[in-house]
Amino acid sequence: MSFSRKAHILLACYWLLITPAYADGGYLLGLSGEVDTSDGRAVAAFANYGFTDSSWLSSTVVKTTAGGGVTDFDTILVDLGFEQSFGKFGLRIGVAYWGDEDLLDSNDVTAAAFYRGDTAALTLTVERRDFDFVFSSLLAPDLRRTTEFSADGIGLSGRVDVTKNVSLFANGMTYEYSRNIRIQQRIDLLRDFARSRLNLVNSLIDHRVSVGSSFHFGNRSVDVSVSNWQTAVDGSDVNSLAISYIAPSSPRSDLELRVAYDDSEDFGGTYALSVSFYLFGG
């Protein structure tokens, strides 16, 4: 999974955990940076603002650079969402642009329905992604062509508090594509970018699943999660283990450190390190 998609998911999960403490409205601002051992790097900025105790506006901007053989490709994610809750139930909608317009990009629409209780939460998400893949013919390298395809996704995520200090969480997503991406003309251009979790290819997935646990020690917490996803470009599987530590850096800010190890059946292992800073208030 690319950092751009992952950053949005992590932000949603973080907000899910802290929302009960800020039920009267408020804001959350954040900055995040990530690097990996496959020459990938990314920086993200995000913000959530509560108009009322039940209406929230969220935005995310992510810039990613990932190496792929002889060159690098940059991607950008711009995401805007709105959430409205009705007691313990609610709806969330979002629109986003993602990608590199010179190679691969998408326009995305997401809708979700959720239940958020005192000790458990559950979210059902549907997503529509419309892609443009730009390539040059081997016989006419100066002639650029564009292939269009789409993906419809459905996912489920949940959290339950086992004890006061221990929570379990899980999420999964599966996509159905309008075309078989693996046999599309010149799709091999994307396979060189499968080495880094921050790349283009790892945002084109057939499915992903993740499970984990959060351990709370006062106002500090440790998250441990394991994930698996399969790319739609070449069908390769990636297994991932991640550990994060969140602690206050001031009365109104938190600092998160996260280390992950990805094991791809095609490209071996990659380590990633991310640092995130959250500023919040009510």
Accessible surface in RSA format (square Angstrom, percent):
REM  Atomic radii and reference values for relative SASA: ProtOr
REM  Chains: A
REM  Algorithm: Lee & Richards
REM  Probe-radius: 1.40
REM  Slices: 20
REM RES _ NUM      All-atoms   Total-Side   Main-Chain    Non-polar    All polar
REM                ABS   REL    ABS   REL    ABS   REL    ABS   REL    ABS   REL
RES MET A   1    23.15  12.0  21.94  14.5   1.20   2.9  21.94  18.7   1.20   1.6
RES SER A   2     2.68   2.3   2.68   3.6   0.00   0.0   2.68   5.7   0.00   0.0
RES PHE A   3     3.59   1.8   3.59   2.2   0.00   0.0   3.59   2.2   0.00   0.0
RES SER A   4     1.40   1.2   1.32   1.8   0.08   0.2   1.31   2.8   0.10   0.1
RES ARG A   5    28.78  12.1  27.59  14.1   1.19   2.8   6.12   8.4  22.66  13.7
RES LYS A   6    14.43   7.0  14.43   8.9   0.00   0.0  13.83  12.5   0.60   0.6
RES ALA A   7     5.96   5.5   2.22   3.4   3.74   8.5   4.58   6.5   1.38   3.6
RES HIS A   8    56.70  31.0  56.37  39.2   0.32   0.8  30.24  31.2  26.45  30.8
RES ILE A   9    43.79  24.9  41.02  30.6   2.77   6.7  43.79  31.5   0.00   0.0
RES LEU A  10    59.36  33.1  56.61  40.5   2.75   6.9  56.79  39.9   2.56   6.9
RES LEU A  11     8.29   4.6   5.60   4.0   2.69   6.8   7.71   5.4   0.58   1.6
RES ALA A  12    46.06  42.4  32.66  50.4  13.41  30.5  40.49  57.0   5.58  14.8
RES CYS A  13    49.27  37.3  47.76  53.3   1.51   3.6  21.43  54.3  27.85  30.0
RES TYR A  14    14.24   6.7  11.45   6.5   2.79   7.3  13.43  10.1   0.82   1.0
RES TRP A  15    10.88   4.4  10.88   5.3   0.00   0.0  10.73   5.7   0.15   0.3
RES LEU A  16    27.87  15.5  27.34  19.6   0.54   1.4  27.49  19.3   0.38   1.0
RES LEU A  17    61.50  34.3  39.50  28.3  22.00  55.3  40.60  28.5  20.91  56.3
RES ILE A  18    27.70  15.8  24.02  17.9   3.67   8.9  27.70  19.9   0.00   0.0
RES THR A  19    14.11  10.0  13.96  14.1   0.15   0.4  14.11  18.9   0.00   0.0
RES PRO A  20    78.51  57.2  51.91  47.3  26.61  96.7  59.48  49.1  19.03 118.3
RES ALA A  21    80.76  74.3  43.17  66.6  37.59  85.5  54.29  76.5  26.48  70.1
RES TYR A  22    59.29  27.7  54.78  31.2   4.51  11.7  37.89  28.5  21.40  26.4
RES ALA A  23    53.42  49.1  47.51  73.3   5.91  13.4  49.06  69.1   4.35  11.5
RES ASP A  24   137.68  96.4 111.30 110.8  26.38  62.4  35.20  82.8 102.48 102.2
RES GLY A  25     6.29   7.8   0.00   N/A   6.29   7.8   4.31  11.8   1.98   4.4
RES GLY A  26    10.93  13.5   0.00   N/A  10.93  13.5   7.82  21.5   3.10   6.9
RES TYR A  27    73.56  34.3  71.91  40.9   1.65   4.3  48.83  36.7  24.73  30.5
RES LEU A  28     0.00   0.0   0.00   0.0   0.00   0.0   0.00   0.0   0.00   0.0
RES LEU A  29    78.99  44.0  78.58  56.2   0.40   1.0  78.76  55.3   0.23   0.6
RES GLY A  30     7.03   8.7   0.00   N/A   7.03   8.7   2.50   6.9   4.53  10.2
RES LEU A  31   109.04  60.7 107.21  76.7   1.83   4.6 107.40  75.4   1.64   4.4
RES SER A  32    10.69   9.0   6.98   9.3   3.71   8.5   5.89  12.5   4.80   6.7
RES GLY A  33    28.22  34.8   0.00   N/A  28.22  34.8  22.76  62.5   5.45  12.2
RES GLU A  34     6.32   3.6   2.24   1.7   4.08   9.7   1.58   3.1   4.74   3.9
RES VAL A  35    83.23  54.8  82.88  75.0   0.35   0.8  82.88  72.0   0.35   0.9
RES ASP A  36    15.43  10.8   0.00   0.0  15.43  36.5   3.16   7.4  12.26  12.2
RES THR A  37    98.13  69.8  62.01  62.9  36.13  86.1  65.91  88.5  32.22  48.7
RES SER A  38    24.98  21.1  12.00  16.0  12.98  29.9   9.83  20.9  15.15  21.2
RES ASP A  39   106.05  74.3  95.76  95.3  10.29  24.3  23.62  55.6  82.44  82.2
RES GLY A  40     2.65   3.3   0.00   N/A   2.65   3.3   0.02   0.0   2.63   5.9
RES ARG A  41   118.65  49.8 118.05  60.2   0.59   1.4  48.79  66.7  69.86  42.3
RES ALA A  42    10.77   9.9   0.00   0.0  10.77  24.5   4.53   6.4   6.24  16.5
RES VAL A  43    84.53  55.6  83.39  75.5   1.14   2.7  83.39  72.5   1.14   3.1
RES ALA A  44     1.42   1.3   0.00   0.0   1.42   3.2   1.42   2.0   0.00   0.0
RES ALA A  45    44.32  40.7  41.79  64.5   2.53   5.8  42.06  59.2   2.26   6.0
RES PHE A  46    15.27   7.6   7.29   4.5   7.98  20.8  10.88   6.6   4.39  12.6
RES ALA A  47    31.12  28.6  29.63  45.7   1.49   3.4  29.97  42.2   1.15   3.0
RES ASN A  48     8.92   6.2   8.12   7.8   0.80   1.9   0.18   0.4   8.75   8.5
RES TYR A  49   117.50  54.9 117.25  66.7   0.25   0.6  71.97  54.1  45.53  56.1
RES GLY A  50     8.01   9.9   0.00   N/A   8.01   9.9   0.00   0.0   8.01  17.9
RES PHE A  51   114.62  57.3  84.43  52.3  30.19  78.6  86.06  52.2  28.56  81.7
RES THR A  52    70.76  50.3  61.30  62.1   9.46  22.6  69.09  92.8   1.67   2.5
RES ASP A  53    91.31  64.0  73.72  73.4  17.59  41.6  12.57  29.6  78.74  78.5
RES SER A  54    29.14  24.6  29.05  38.8   0.09   0.2  14.05  29.9  15.09  21.1
RES SER A  55    15.45  13.1  15.45  20.6   0.00   0.0   5.23  11.1  10.22  14.3
RES TRP A  56     9.98   4.0   9.23   4.5   0.75   1.8   5.31   2.8   4.67   7.6
RES LEU A  57    63.45  35.3  61.64  44.1   1.81   4.6  61.64  43.3   1.81   4.9
RES SER A  58    24.03  20.3  23.37  31.2   0.66   1.5  13.48  28.7  10.55  14.8
RES SER A  59    42.19  35.6  41.27  55.1   0.92   2.1  22.34  47.6  19.85  27.8
RES THR A  60     2.06   1.5   1.30   1.3   0.77   1.8   0.62   0.8   1.45   2.2
RES VAL A  61    71.08  46.8  69.23  62.7   1.85   4.5  69.23  60.2   1.85   5.0
RES VAL A  62     0.65   0.4   0.00   0.0   0.65   1.6   0.17   0.2   0.47   1.3
RES LYS A  63    92.66  45.2  90.31  55.4   2.35   5.6  43.07  38.8  49.59  52.8
RES THR A  64     2.27   1.6   1.97   2.0   0.29   0.7   1.69   2.3   0.58   0.9
RES THR A  65    18.46  13.1  17.90  18.1   0.56   1.3   3.45   4.6  15.00  22.7
RES ALA A  66     3.66   3.4   3.62   5.6   0.04   0.1   3.62   5.1   0.04   0.1
RES GLY A  67    10.22  12.6   0.00   N/A  10.22  12.6   8.67  23.8   1.55   3.5
RES GLY A  68     5.89   7.3   0.00   N/A   5.89   7.3   0.36   1.0   5.53  12.4
RES GLY A  69    72.04  88.8   0.00   N/A  72.04  88.8  34.18  93.8  37.85  84.8
RES VAL A  70   155.90 102.6 117.26 106.2  38.64  93.1 125.84 109.3  30.06  81.5
RES THR A  71    64.06  45.6  53.92  54.7  10.14  24.2  37.25  50.0  26.81  40.5
RES ASP A  72    73.80  51.7  55.38  55.1  18.41  43.5  15.60  36.7  58.20  58.0
RES PHE A  73    51.28  25.7  47.46  29.4   3.81   9.9  49.54  30.0   1.73   5.0
RES ASP A  74    65.13  45.6  58.34  58.1   6.79  16.0  14.89  35.0  50.24  50.1
RES THR A  75     7.93   5.6   6.15   6.2   1.78   4.2   4.65   6.2   3.28   5.0
RES ILE A  76    56.81  32.3  56.30  41.9   0.51   1.2  56.75  40.9   0.06   0.2
RES LEU A  77     0.89   0.5   0.73   0.5   0.16   0.4   0.73   0.5   0.16   0.4
RES VAL A  78    75.85  49.9  73.52  66.6   2.32   5.6  73.52  63.9   2.32   6.3
RES ASP A  79    10.74   7.5   9.01   9.0   1.73   4.1   0.18   0.4  10.56  10.5
RES LEU A  80    88.10  49.1  86.17  61.6   1.93   4.9  86.17  60.5   1.93   5.2
RES GLY A  81     7.51   9.3   0.00   N/A   7.51   9.3   7.51  20.6   0.00   0.0
RES PHE A  82    76.32  38.2  73.79  45.7   2.53   6.6  74.64  45.3   1.68   4.8
RES GLU A  83    11.94   6.9  11.74   8.9   0.20   0.5   5.23  10.1   6.72   5.5
RES GLN A  84    46.15  25.8  46.05  33.7   0.10   0.2  21.30  45.3  24.85  18.8
RES SER A  85    19.44  16.4  16.35  21.8   3.09   7.1   6.03  12.8  13.41  18.8
RES PHE A  86   125.98  63.0 107.39  66.5  18.60  48.4 115.99  70.3   9.99  28.6
RES GLY A  87    74.11  91.4   0.00   N/A  74.11  91.4  44.19 121.3  29.93  67.0
RES LYS A  88   101.87  49.7  96.20  59.0   5.67  13.5  60.67  54.6  41.20  43.9
RES PHE A  89   126.02  63.0 126.02  78.1   0.00   0.0 126.02  76.4   0.00   0.0
RES GLY A  90     4.18   5.2   0.00   N/A   4.18   5.2   0.99   2.7   3.19   7.2
RES LEU A  91    99.24  55.3  97.72  69.9   1.52   3.8  97.83  68.7   1.41   3.8
RES ARG A  92    63.30  26.6  61.87  31.5   1.43   3.4  35.41  48.4  27.89  16.9
RES ILE A  93   105.97  60.3 104.60  77.9   1.36   3.3 105.62  76.1   0.34   0.9
RES GLY A  94    12.47  15.4   0.00   N/A  12.47  15.4  10.87  29.8   1.60   3.6
RES VAL A  95    84.42  55.6  82.39  74.6   2.03   4.9  83.33  72.4   1.09   3.0
RES ALA A  96    12.87  11.8   3.00   4.6   9.87  22.4   8.00  11.3   4.87  12.9
RES TYR A  97    65.89  30.8  64.28  36.6   1.62   4.2  58.28  43.8   7.62   9.4
RES TRP A  98     0.68   0.3   0.68   0.3   0.00   0.0   0.41   0.2   0.27   0.4
RES GLY A  99     1.76   2.2   0.00   N/A   1.76   2.2   0.00   0.0   1.76   4.0
RES ASP A 100    20.87  14.6  16.86  16.8   4.01   9.5   5.31  12.5  15.56  15.5
RES GLU A 101   125.27  71.9 110.49  83.6  14.77  35.2  28.31  54.8  96.96  79.2
RES ASP A 102    87.08  61.0  79.37  79.0   7.71  18.2  16.50  38.8  70.58  70.4
RES LEU A 103     9.86   5.5   9.86   7.1   0.00   0.0   9.86   6.9   0.00   0.0
RES LEU A 104     0.70   0.4   0.14   0.1   0.55   1.4   0.48   0.3   0.22   0.6
RES ASP A 105    20.93  14.7  20.84  20.7   0.09   0.2   1.15   2.7  19.78  19.7
RES SER A 106     1.41   1.2   0.00   0.0   1.41   3.2   1.41   3.0   0.00   0.0
RES ASN A 107    91.35  63.0  89.44  86.4   1.90   4.6  25.97  62.5  65.38  63.2
RES ASP A 108     3.13   2.2   0.71   0.7   2.42   5.7   0.71   1.7   2.42   2.4
RES VAL A 109    86.33  56.8  84.20  76.2   2.13   5.1  84.33  73.3   2.00   5.4
RES THR A 110    35.56  25.3  34.41  34.9   1.15   2.7  24.83  33.3  10.73  16.2
RES ALA A 111    39.97  36.7  38.05  58.7   1.92   4.4  38.37  54.0   1.59   4.2
RES ALA A 112     8.87   8.2   2.16   3.3   6.72  15.3   6.21   8.7   2.66   7.0
RES ALA A 113    45.61  41.9  40.90  63.1   4.71  10.7  41.25  58.1   4.36  11.5
RES PHE A 114     8.63   4.3   2.25   1.4   6.38  16.6   6.00   3.6   2.63   7.5
RES TYR A 115    75.48  35.2  73.94  42.1   1.54   4.0  47.16  35.4  28.32  34.9
RES ARG A 116    31.37  13.2  23.19  11.8   8.18  19.5  14.90  20.4  16.47  10.0
RES GLY A 117     4.98   6.1   0.00   N/A   4.98   6.1   2.25   6.2   2.74   6.1
RES ASP A 118   121.56  85.1  96.31  95.9  25.24  59.7  31.82  74.9  89.74  89.5
RES THR A 119    83.13  59.1  82.02  83.2   1.11   2.6  51.79  69.6  31.34  47.4
RES ALA A 120    34.28  31.5  33.70  52.0   0.58   1.3  33.70  47.5   0.58   1.5
RES ALA A 121     5.39   5.0   0.88   1.4   4.50  10.2   1.67   2.4   3.71   9.8
RES LEU A 122    93.61  52.1  91.15  65.2   2.46   6.2  91.68  64.4   1.93   5.2
RES THR A 123    12.19   8.7  11.53  11.7   0.66   1.6   5.37   7.2   6.82  10.3
RES LEU A 124    86.36  48.1  83.45  59.7   2.91   7.3  83.45  58.6   2.91   7.8
RES THR A 125    29.26  20.8  29.26  29.7   0.00   0.0  16.78  22.5  12.48  18.9
RES VAL A 126    70.51  46.4  70.06  63.4   0.45   1.1  70.06  60.9   0.45   1.2
RES GLU A 127    13.34   7.7   6.04   4.6   7.30  17.4   4.29   8.3   9.05   7.4
RES ARG A 128   103.62  43.5 102.86  52.4   0.76   1.8  39.44  53.9  64.19  38.9
RES ARG A 129     5.87   2.5   5.87   3.0   0.00   0.0   0.95   1.3   4.91   3.0
RES ASP A 130    64.66  45.3  60.94  60.7   3.72   8.8  25.03  58.9  39.63  39.5
RES PHE A 131     2.93   1.5   0.30   0.2   2.63   6.9   0.61   0.4   2.32   6.6
RES ASP A 132    53.32  37.3  52.55  52.3   0.77   1.8   6.08  14.3  47.24  47.1
RES PHE A 133     1.06   0.5   1.06   0.7   0.00   0.0   1.06   0.6   0.00   0.0
RES VAL A 134    18.87  12.4  16.75  15.2   2.13   5.1  16.75  14.6   2.13   5.8
RES PHE A 135    11.13   5.6   5.53   3.4   5.60  14.6  11.13   6.7   0.00   0.0
RES SER A 136    31.91  27.0  29.30  39.1   2.60   6.0  15.49  33.0  16.42  23.0
RES SER A 137    10.80   9.1   9.50  12.7   1.30   3.0   0.15   0.3  10.65  14.9
RES LEU A 138   135.15  75.3 108.07  77.3  27.08  68.1 110.99  77.9  24.16  65.0
RES LEU A 139   174.90  97.4 143.90 102.9  31.00  77.9 146.90 103.2  27.99  75.3
RES ALA A 140    38.46  35.4  34.05  52.5   4.41  10.0  38.46  54.2   0.00   0.0
RES PRO A 141    91.01  66.3  80.67  73.5  10.34  37.6  80.71  66.6  10.30  64.0
RES ASP A 142   143.23 100.3 113.72 113.2  29.52  69.8  42.35  99.7 100.89 100.6
RES LEU A 143    94.54  52.7  91.77  65.7   2.77   7.0  93.89  65.9   0.65   1.8
RES ARG A 144   135.32  56.8 111.28  56.7  24.04  57.2  52.79  72.2  82.53  50.0
RES ARG A 145   103.80  43.6  98.41  50.2   5.39  12.8  34.38  47.0  69.42  42.1
RES THR A 146    79.17  56.3  46.81  47.5  32.37  77.1  25.89  34.8  53.29  80.6
RES THR A 147    19.64  14.0  15.94  16.2   3.69   8.8   5.01   6.7  14.63  22.1
RES GLU A 148   116.79  67.1 109.93  83.2   6.86  16.3  29.82  57.7  86.97  71.0
RES PHE A 149    11.68   5.8   1.75   1.1   9.93  25.8   9.31   5.6   2.36   6.8
RES SER A 150    12.94  10.9  12.87  17.2   0.07   0.2   5.00  10.7   7.94  11.1
RES ALA A 151     0.92   0.8   0.37   0.6   0.55   1.2   0.92   1.3   0.00   0.0
RES ASP A 152    73.09  51.2  67.45  67.1   5.65  13.4  28.12  66.2  44.98  44.9
RES GLY A 153     5.74   7.1   0.00   N/A   5.74   7.1   1.47   4.0   4.28   9.6
RES ILE A 154    91.21  51.9  88.93  66.3   2.27   5.5  88.94  64.0   2.27   6.2
RES GLY A 155     6.99   8.6   0.00   N/A   6.99   8.6   6.99  19.2   0.00   0.0
RES LEU A 156    98.06  54.6  90.04  64.4   8.02  20.2  91.18  64.0   6.88  18.5
RES SER A 157    37.27  31.5  34.89  46.6   2.38   5.5  21.09  44.9  16.19  22.7
RES GLY A 158    21.08  26.0   0.00   N/A  21.08  26.0  14.82  40.7   6.26  14.0
RES ARG A 159    21.61   9.1  14.98   7.6   6.63  15.8   6.92   9.5  14.69   8.9
RES VAL A 160    68.56  45.1  68.56  62.1   0.00   0.0  68.56  59.6   0.00   0.0
RES ASP A 161    44.23  31.0  29.43  29.3  14.80  35.0   9.86  23.2  34.37  34.3
RES VAL A 162    84.71  55.7  54.75  49.6  29.95  72.2  60.21  52.3  24.50  66.4
RES THR A 163    75.79  53.9  62.00  62.9  13.79  32.9  70.53  94.7   5.26   8.0
RES LYS A 164   195.91  95.6 159.40  97.8  36.51  86.9 113.20 101.9  82.70  88.1
RES ASN A 165    74.76  51.6  74.28  71.8   0.48   1.1  11.23  27.0  63.53  61.4
RES VAL A 166    40.07  26.4  39.87  36.1   0.20   0.5  39.87  34.6   0.20   0.5
RES SER A 167     4.50   3.8   4.50   6.0   0.00   0.0   0.45   1.0   4.04   5.7
RES LEU A 168    85.07  47.4  84.11  60.2   0.95   2.4  84.30  59.2   0.77   2.1
RES PHE A 169    48.86  24.4  42.04  26.0   6.82  17.7  45.60  27.6   3.25   9.3
RES ALA A 170    45.45  41.8  42.40  65.4   3.05   6.9  42.65  60.1   2.81   7.4
RES ASN A 171    29.37  20.3  25.69  24.8   3.67   8.8  13.04  31.4  16.32  15.8
RES GLY A 172    22.31  27.5   0.00   N/A  22.31  27.5  16.70  45.8   5.61  12.6
RES MET A 173    16.14   8.4  10.24   6.8   5.90  14.0   5.38   4.6  10.76  14.3
RES THR A 174    67.33  47.9  66.54  67.5   0.79   1.9  46.02  61.8  21.31  32.2
RES TYR A 175    21.79  10.2   6.17   3.5  15.62  40.6   5.34   4.0  16.44  20.3
RES GLU A 176   136.83  78.6 129.23  97.8   7.61  18.1  46.29  89.5  90.54  73.9
RES TYR A 177    37.30  17.4  14.32   8.1  22.98  59.8  11.94   9.0  25.36  31.3
RES SER A 178    73.69  62.3  31.42  41.9  42.27  97.4  41.22  87.8  32.47  45.5
RES ARG A 179   111.64  46.9 100.62  51.3  11.02  26.2  27.88  38.1  83.76  50.8
RES ASN A 180    82.75  57.1  66.57  64.3  16.18  39.0  27.93  67.2  54.82  53.0
RES ILE A 181     4.59   2.6   1.68   1.3   2.91   7.0   1.68   1.2   2.91   7.9
RES ARG A 182   101.99  42.8  90.46  46.1  11.53  27.4  28.34  38.7  73.65  44.6
RES ILE A 183   131.79  75.0 101.37  75.5  30.42  73.3 108.39  78.1  23.40  63.5
RES GLN A 184    35.55  19.9  28.39  20.7   7.16  17.1   3.76   8.0  31.79  24.1
RES GLN A 185    98.25  54.9  81.85  59.8  16.41  39.1  42.21  89.9  56.04  42.5
RES ARG A 186    50.60  21.2  42.80  21.8   7.80  18.6   8.48  11.6  42.12  25.5
RES ILE A 187     5.41   3.1   5.20   3.9   0.21   0.5   5.20   3.7   0.21   0.6
RES ASP A 188    70.28  49.2  64.18  63.9   6.10  14.4  26.29  61.9  43.99  43.9
RES LEU A 189    58.54  32.6  52.26  37.4   6.28  15.8  54.87  38.5   3.67   9.9
RES LEU A 190     0.20   0.1   0.20   0.1   0.00   0.0   0.20   0.1   0.00   0.0
RES ARG A 191    74.06  31.1  73.40  37.4   0.66   1.6  37.75  51.6  36.31  22.0
RES ASP A 192    81.74  57.3  79.71  79.3   2.04   4.8   6.70  15.8  75.04  74.8
RES PHE A 193     7.49   3.7   7.42   4.6   0.08   0.2   7.43   4.5   0.06   0.2
RES ALA A 194     8.01   7.4   2.45   3.8   5.56  12.6   2.45   3.4   5.56  14.7
RES ARG A 195   128.15  53.8 120.75  61.6   7.40  17.6  27.67  37.8 100.48  60.9
RES SER A 196     0.29   0.2   0.00   0.0   0.29   0.7   0.24   0.5   0.05   0.1
RES ARG A 197     8.34   3.5   4.77   2.4   3.58   8.5   1.48   2.0   6.87   4.2
RES LEU A 198     1.05   0.6   0.00   0.0   1.05   2.6   0.00   0.0   1.05   2.8
RES ASN A 199     1.60   1.1   0.01   0.0   1.58   3.8   1.07   2.6   0.53   0.5
RES LEU A 200     2.64   1.5   1.98   1.4   0.65   1.6   2.00   1.4   0.63   1.7
RES VAL A 201     0.00   0.0   0.00   0.0   0.00   0.0   0.00   0.0   0.00   0.0
RES ASN A 202     5.11   3.5   5.05   4.9   0.05   0.1   0.00   0.0   5.11   4.9
RES SER A 203     3.96   3.3   0.00   0.0   3.96   9.1   1.15   2.5   2.80   3.9
RES LEU A 204     0.00   0.0   0.00   0.0   0.00   0.0   0.00   0.0   0.00   0.0
RES ILE A 205     3.65   2.1   3.51   2.6   0.14   0.3   3.51   2.5   0.14   0.4
RES ASP A 206    31.04  21.7  29.75  29.6   1.29   3.0  11.87  27.9  19.17  19.1
RES HIS A 207    67.63  37.0  67.63  47.0   0.00   0.0  43.52  44.8  24.11  28.1
RES ARG A 208    31.82  13.4  28.58  14.6   3.24   7.7   4.75   6.5  27.07  16.4
RES VAL A 209    75.69  49.8  74.64  67.6   1.05   2.5  74.96  65.1   0.73   2.0
RES SER A 210    17.20  14.5  16.27  21.7   0.93   2.1  11.16  23.8   6.04   8.5
RES VAL A 211    72.10  47.4  71.62  64.8   0.48   1.2  71.62  62.2   0.48   1.3
RES GLY A 212    15.47  19.1   0.00   N/A  15.47  19.1  10.94  30.0   4.53  10.1
RES SER A 213    16.28  13.8  16.04  21.4   0.24   0.6  15.19  32.3   1.09   1.5
RES SER A 214     1.08   0.9   1.08   1.4   0.00   0.0   0.12   0.2   0.97   1.4
RES PHE A 215    75.04  37.5  75.04  46.5   0.00   0.0  75.04  45.5   0.00   0.0
RES HIS A 216    50.39  27.5  46.84  32.6   3.55   9.1  30.54  31.5  19.85  23.1
RES PHE A 217   127.93  64.0 113.12  70.1  14.81  38.5 121.00  73.4   6.93  19.8
RES GLY A 218    78.09  96.3   0.00   N/A  78.09  96.3  45.89 125.9  32.20  72.1
RES ASN A 219   107.11  73.9  79.00  76.3  28.11  67.7  42.46 102.2  64.65  62.5
RES ARG A 220   106.85  44.9 105.05  53.6   1.79   4.3  20.98  28.7  85.87  52.0
RES SER A 221    15.46  13.1  15.00  20.0   0.46   1.1   5.43  11.6  10.03  14.0
RES VAL A 222    38.13  25.1  38.11  34.5   0.02   0.0  38.13  33.1   0.00   0.0
RES ASP A 223    28.85  20.2  27.39  27.3   1.46   3.5   8.05  19.0  20.80  20.7
RES VAL A 224    51.92  34.2  50.26  45.5   1.66   4.0  50.44  43.8   1.48   4.0
RES SER A 225    15.52  13.1  13.87  18.5   1.65   3.8   5.74  12.2   9.78  13.7
RES VAL A 226    74.62  49.1  73.09  66.2   1.53   3.7  73.21  63.6   1.41   3.8
RES SER A 227    26.79  22.6  19.09  25.5   7.70  17.7   8.84  18.8  17.94  25.1
RES ASN A 228    38.01  26.2  37.75  36.5   0.26   0.6  18.04  43.4  19.97  19.3
RES TRP A 229     8.39   3.4   8.39   4.1   0.00   0.0   8.39   4.5   0.00   0.0
RES GLN A 230    39.45  22.1  39.45  28.8   0.00   0.0   0.00   0.0  39.45  29.9
RES THR A 231     0.96   0.7   0.96   1.0   0.00   0.0   0.96   1.3   0.00   0.0
RES ALA A 232     4.19   3.8   1.93   3.0   2.25   5.1   2.09   2.9   2.10   5.6
RES VAL A 233     0.00   0.0   0.00   0.0   0.00   0.0   0.00   0.0   0.00   0.0
RES ASP A 234    41.17  28.8  14.22  14.2  26.95  63.7  13.60  32.0  27.57  27.5
RES GLY A 235    13.90  17.1   0.00   N/A  13.90  17.1   3.74  10.3  10.17  22.8
RES SER A 236     4.62   3.9   2.45   3.3   2.18   5.0   2.63   5.6   1.99   2.8
RES ASP A 237    47.54  33.3  46.48  46.3   1.05   2.5  12.36  29.1  35.18  35.1
RES VAL A 238     7.36   4.8   7.36   6.7   0.00   0.0   7.36   6.4   0.00   0.0
RES ASN A 239    80.13  55.3  78.56  75.9   1.57   3.8  24.17  58.2  55.96  54.1
RES SER A 240    10.62   9.0   4.05   5.4   6.57  15.1   3.38   7.2   7.24  10.1
RES LEU A 241    83.46  46.5  80.64  57.7   2.83   7.1  80.68  56.7   2.78   7.5
RES ALA A 242     5.25   4.8   3.72   5.7   1.53   3.5   4.31   6.1   0.93   2.5
RES ILE A 243    85.85  48.9  82.93  61.8   2.92   7.0  83.19  59.9   2.65   7.2
RES SER A 244     6.65   5.6   5.18   6.9   1.47   3.4   1.91   4.1   4.74   6.6
RES TYR A 245    89.38  41.7  89.17  50.7   0.20   0.5  72.61  54.6  16.77  20.7
RES ILE A 246    17.63  10.0  17.54  13.1   0.09   0.2  17.54  12.6   0.09   0.2
RES ALA A 247    13.03  12.0  12.74  19.7   0.29   0.7  12.83  18.1   0.19   0.5
RES PRO A 248    43.88  32.0  25.49  23.2  18.39  66.8  25.49  21.0  18.39 114.3
RES SER A 249    62.77  53.0  23.17  30.9  39.60  91.2  32.96  70.2  29.80  41.8
RES SER A 250    50.31  42.5  36.54  48.8  13.77  31.7  40.28  85.8  10.03  14.0
RES PRO A 251   135.32  98.6 101.41  92.4  33.91 123.3 114.25  94.3  21.07 131.0
RES ARG A 252   123.99  52.1 123.63  63.0   0.36   0.9  43.87  60.0  80.12  48.6
RES SER A 253     3.24   2.7   3.19   4.3   0.05   0.1   0.93   2.0   2.31   3.2
RES ASP A 254    20.41  14.3  20.41  20.3   0.00   0.0   0.45   1.1  19.96  19.9
RES LEU A 255    69.91  38.9  67.77  48.5   2.13   5.4  67.77  47.6   2.13   5.7
RES GLU A 256    16.03   9.2  15.74  11.9   0.29   0.7   2.49   4.8  13.54  11.1
RES LEU A 257    80.60  44.9  78.14  55.9   2.46   6.2  78.35  55.0   2.25   6.1
RES ARG A 258    28.90  12.1  27.79  14.2   1.11   2.6   3.33   4.5  25.58  15.5
RES VAL A 259    80.52  53.0  78.46  71.0   2.06   5.0  78.49  68.2   2.03   5.5
RES ALA A 260     2.22   2.0   1.11   1.7   1.11   2.5   2.10   3.0   0.12   0.3
RES TYR A 261    80.46  37.6  79.14  45.0   1.32   3.4  51.97  39.1  28.49  35.1
RES ASP A 262     7.88   5.5   7.30   7.3   0.59   1.4   6.57  15.5   1.31   1.3
RES ASP A 263    64.49  45.2  62.74  62.4   1.75   4.1   7.73  18.2  56.75  56.6
RES SER A 264    12.67  10.7   9.81  13.1   2.87   6.6   8.32  17.7   4.35   6.1
RES GLU A 265   116.78  67.0  73.79  55.8  42.98 102.3  38.70  74.8  78.08  63.8
RES ASP A 266    81.88  57.4  48.43  48.2  33.44  79.1  15.77  37.1  66.11  65.9
RES PHE A 267    63.42  31.7  33.85  21.0  29.57  77.0  41.25  25.0  22.17  63.5
RES GLY A 268    34.82  42.9   0.00   N/A  34.82  42.9  29.44  80.8   5.38  12.0
RES GLY A 269    41.94  51.7   0.00   N/A  41.94  51.7   5.02  13.8  36.92  82.7
RES THR A 270     8.25   5.9   7.79   7.9   0.45   1.1   2.35   3.2   5.90   8.9
RES TYR A 271   130.92  61.1 130.07  74.0   0.84   2.2  88.74  66.7  42.18  52.0
RES ALA A 272     4.85   4.5   1.15   1.8   3.70   8.4   3.73   5.3   1.11   2.9
RES LEU A 273    85.55  47.6  82.93  59.3   2.63   6.6  83.13  58.4   2.42   6.5
RES SER A 274     8.70   7.3   7.57  10.1   1.13   2.6   3.24   6.9   5.46   7.6
RES VAL A 275    65.06  42.8  61.39  55.6   3.67   8.8  61.46  53.4   3.59   9.7
RES SER A 276    10.07   8.5   9.60  12.8   0.47   1.1   0.41   0.9   9.65  13.5
RES PHE A 277    81.60  40.8  81.16  50.3   0.44   1.1  81.16  49.2   0.44   1.3
RES TYR A 278     7.40   3.5   7.40   4.2   0.00   0.0   0.12   0.1   7.28   9.0
RES LEU A 279    65.31  36.4  65.31  46.7   0.00   0.0  65.31  45.9   0.00   0.0
RES PHE A 280    18.97   9.5  18.97  11.8   0.00   0.0  18.97  11.5   0.00   0.0
RES GLY A 281     0.96   1.2   0.00   N/A   0.96   1.2   0.24   0.7   0.72   1.6
RES GLY A 282    79.38  97.9   0.00   N/A  79.38  97.9  42.80 117.5  36.58  81.9
END  Absolute sums over single chains surface
CHAIN  1 A    13268.1      11162.3       2105.8       8409.4       4858.7
END  Absolute sums over all chains
TOTAL         13268.1      11162.3       2105.8       8409.4       4858.7
